[in-house]
Amino acid sequence: MTVNVGDFRRIEVGVTRPRRTHRLVTIAEQDDPPLRSVAGADAVTAGEQKANDLLAQVDAYRELSTNLAHDDVPTVACASTDTPQ
C-alpha cells in the first residue's frame, strides 16, 4: 500500500520500520493532520522550547508590533500566549 504524506511525499508501507510507518500513516489518515509533526521525546522537547522562544519574542515586542497597525483597520484579538499547564 502507498500512502500520500503531504503534497509531494509518498511512503511505501511495508514491514520495515513498522512503528514509524504506522505513526506516519496514522497522522496522514487524520481528517485534519498537523502541518508539522515531531518524532521522539527529544524532538518534542526541542519543539516546545522553540515555541516558547517564539512566544517570548512576541511578548517582548508586543507593544511595538501592535503600534504598527493602521488606525483605519480594526484590530483582531489574538489567542492567549499563556502556556498550557
N, C-alpha and C positions, 0 to 999 in steps of 0.2 A: 504494500500500500504506500502511496506517496501523499504527503501532507504538505499543503502550502503554508508557509510561515511568512507573514509579512507580504509585501508585494513582489518580492523577487527571489526569495529563497525557497527551495524545495528540499524536503528531508525524506530520505528513504527510511521507512520504519522497518526495522529488522530485529535480529536477535543481538546485534552488537550494541553495547551501551543501553540496555533496556530501561534503566531508571531514568536516564537523561531523556531518552526518546519519549518515554511515557509522559514525562513532565512537559516537554515541548508540545506534544500532541494535546495534552490536557489544556494548556494555555491557548493553543491555536483553535481549539474547538469551542471556546467560550463565546457567548453572544457578544460580549464587549471586551475583547482581550486587551491587556495593557499595551501601551506603545513601547514600553521598555520593561525588561524583567531582569532580575539578577539571580545568579545561581551560586549558592554556597553561603555559609554563615559569615565568612569574612567579607564577601561582596555585599551582603545585606548591611553589615556594619559600616562599610565604606560608603554605601549609598545613603544611609541615614546621616552620616557625617557630612557628606556633600550637600544634602538637602538642608541640614541645619546651618551650614555655612552660607548657603544662598539666602535663607531666611534672615540670617543675621545681617547680611549686606542690604537686604530690602529694608529692614528696620533701621539700620544706620543712616540710610539716605532717604527715608520715607518723606520727610518734610520737603527736602529739596526736589524730590521726584514729583510729589503731588503739586508743588507750586509751579510746575511747568505746564499745567493744563490751561487750555484756553478758557476765558471767562464765559464764553457763549456756548460751551459744551457741558451738558450735565455730567456730574461725576457718577461713577459706578462703584457700588460697595464691593470691597474685596473680602475674600474669606479670611477668617481669623488666622493669625500667624502663630497662635498658641500651639505648642507641641502636644499631641495627644498623650495621655497618661497610660 
